[in-house]
């Protein structure tokens, strides 16, 4: 049933050109002779997943992604504030269509390097924007005591490859698909394959001049039977405040980098086992 629902969403998403193109073109800047659609997303992330928004040439972004612990225990750990996970993310736009980034996350003391590159843009004769996203990460926390054997460098690495395919359906609604491959050198649940596949879906709906509601979901396609990990489901709000976009969100996955939230989420929305957090972006 879940497969059917996602298939229908994919069909609607990719075939919506015919009945939305006229409305979309009304939102294009009349002075723009290339007829390129305005940005589908205001934030560089939807919630967990990267969006097709790019950093402009010679711009430098600093992003703080803060994810508190589970709110399930209430005041015992002050709704998760005692167990925060922070990611510091630095991005530079070498061109309008190529960005390079480095970051450090407190989840597993992970360092990562990523590249984001635009392949095509939504315009009059092309229905979607397509952006590539590549990331490599190193887990510096893993120790022999954890895996009960000698740690190899290959155990520490993970990498992710995504295609980000977005469509600005109207002035208020934007949708995105994220077919994803990711590899984990060490998997916490041994029956799980190191090579893993996922399909992300996400969207943004503008509620006012400076704020919107966002949602994304990652469907893990080859999760091992009996795995304790879950598919990440996240909902949040974008608030534009001058020089930055402030994102508030709730999610069932505490890690903030791709292989982390896709492969190691453990929260359960039905039990209130969810994490509150925010992404704060600043441009220089």
N, C-alpha and C positions, 0 to 999 in steps of 0.2 A: 504493500500500500504506500509505503514511504517512497519507494522507487517511482511509482506512478505519479505521485504528487510532484516530485522533483522533475520528472520528465515533462509534465504539463507546464510547469513553471518555465523550463528551458524553452519549450515551443512558443509559449506566449511572449517570452522575452525577445527571442530572435525574430519573430514574425510580426512584431508590433509596428514595424516601419510604416506600413500602409496607412493605418488610421491615426498615427501620431506625428507623421512627418510635417504636415501643415502647421500643427500647433507648435512643433519644435522650432520650425524656421521662423516663427514669429518672435522667438526669444533670441534670435541671432542678431548681433549688432549690425545695424543697417550699413554702417561704414566699413564693415569687414567684407571685402570682396571675395575672400576665400570661403565665406559662409561656413565657418567652423563654429560648432556649438559651444556655448559657454560651459564652464567646468561642471561636470556631473556631481562632484563632491567638493566640499570646502576644506575638509581635513585630509591629511595624508593617509589616515586610516579611517575605515568605516567604523569599526569598534576594535576588534582584534586584527582583522585582515587589512592589508594594504589596499588603498583605493587607487584609482587611475590618476589622481592628482599628482603633479610633478612639481619639484622645486625649480624655480626659474633660473636662468643662467646667472652665475656669479652671486646667487643668494645662498645664505648659510642659515640652516634651521637647527635649533636646539629643541629637542622634545623630551619631556619627562613623562614617563608612563609609570603610574603608581597604582599598584593593585594590593589592596589590603587583604587580610585573612578572611575566612568565611564569617558571615554575619550570623550563622546558625546558633552559636553559643551565647549570643546576646552580650550582657554586661560582664560575663566572666572574662572575656578578652576584649571588652569594649567594642563589640561588633566588628572584630577583626583588626582593629587598629594596632594591636600588639604584634601582629605577624604580617608586616608589610613586605611586598616585593617591589623593587624599583628598577626601572630601566632608563639609562641615560643614552640618548640617541642623537648623533651628530650627522647632519646631511648637508652635502654641498652640491649645487647645480653646476656641473661643468658646461652643460648646454641646457636649453629648454627641454630637451628630450633625453638627457642622460644625467642621472644622479648617482652619487656614490656615498655610502654611509658606513659609520662604525658605531658600535654600541656596546654597552656592558649592562648585564642584568644580574640582579642579586639571586635570581632563581638558578641554582647550581653554579653560581659565580661564572656565568656564561658570557663570553665575548663573541661578537659576530661582525662580519663584514658583508655588506650587501650592495647590489647594484640594481637600479630601476631604470628602464629604458622604454621609451614610447616607440611603438611599431607603426601605429596609424591613429588618426583622430576621427571622431564622428563629425561628419559634415553632410552637405546636401546629398551627395551620391554614395555615401558610405554610412551604414546605420549604427556603428559602434566605435568606441575607442578601445584600442588594444595596447596593453603595456606588459612588458616582461619584467619579472622580479626574480633575482637569483641571490641566494644567501648561503654563507658558510659560517658555522658556529663551533666553538670549542668549549666543552664542559671542563672547568678547572677544579671542580669540587670532587669529582668521582675518585674514590680511594679503594685500595685493595680490600679493606675491611667491609666495604659495601658489596662488592661483587665476588668476594671470596676467592680471588685469583689475582695474578699479576695484571696490572693495568697496562694495556697497550695504548699507543697514541690513537689508533683507530677506534678505540672505545670512546674517546673524548669528542670525536667530531660528529657533526650532523650537517646536512645541507638540504636546501629547499629550492625547487624550481616551480614557478607559477606563471600562468597567463592570467592577466586581469582584463576582463572584457566587460566594459560598462556601456550603458546607454542612458542618455538623458531623455526620458520619455516625455516629460513636460517641464514647465518651469518649476514645479514642486517635486516631482517624482524622478528619482534616478535608481537604476538597478545595476547589479554587477554579478558576474559569474567568475569563479576562481578555480579552474582545474589545477590540481596541485600534485606534485611528486615530492616526497621528502624521505630522507635516509637518516637513520639513527645508528651510530656505531655500537652503542650499548642500549638495549631495550630492557626496561625494568620488568616486563612480563615476558619470560623467555620464549613461549610459543609464538610470540609476535615476530613476523618477518622484519628484517632491518629496512627493507625497501617498502614504503607505504604510499598509498594513494588516497586522495581526498577530493571532494568537490565542494567548494565554498559558494554560498549564495548570500547576497547582501543587498541592502537598499537604504535609501535616504528619502525622507519625506519632509519637505519644508513646512514648518508650522507658523512661521512669522518671518519678518525681515531679517532677523539675526539669529534665528535658532531653528533646529530641525530635530526630528527623531530618526535614529539610525538602528539598523538591526543586521547582524550577520550570523551565519550558521555554517559549520564545517561538518560535512558528512564523510566519515572515514569509510573507505570502500573495502578495505581488507583487514579490518580489525580481527584479531584472533579471538576465537570462542573462549568465553570465560574471562576476558580481560577486565580489569577493574577500572579502566579508563573509559571516558565518555566523549561523545561529540560536543564540541563547544558551541553553545548558544548564548548570544550576547545582545543586549539592548542598551542604547545610550542616547545621549542628547548632545548635539553640537551647539555651542554658544559662541558667536563671533563678538570679540571685544577689542576692536581696534587692531593692534598689531599681532594678535594671535587668535587661534581657535581653541576654545576650552571644551574638552569632551568629558562628560560624566557618564558612567556606564555601570551595568551589572552583568556579570557573566558567571558561568560555572567552571571556568578554567583560569587558574591564577597566573600561569606563565604568560609572558607578553611577546615572545618571539615564536615563529611559525612552528617548528618542530615541537616546541614546548606545549603550546595550547592545543595543537592538533593531536599530539601523541600522548600527552600526560595530564589532561584535564580529569578531575575527579569529583567535581561538584554535582549536586542533584537539585534542580529547580523545584521538583515536587516536594522535597524535604526542607527547603529553605537553605540548602547548603550552597550558597552563592557568594560571590566576591564583589565588593564595591570598589571602584577605582576611578582614575581620571587620566587623560592624556592632555598635557599642556604644551602647546607649540609656541615658539618665539622665533621671529625672523630677524636676521641681522644683515 
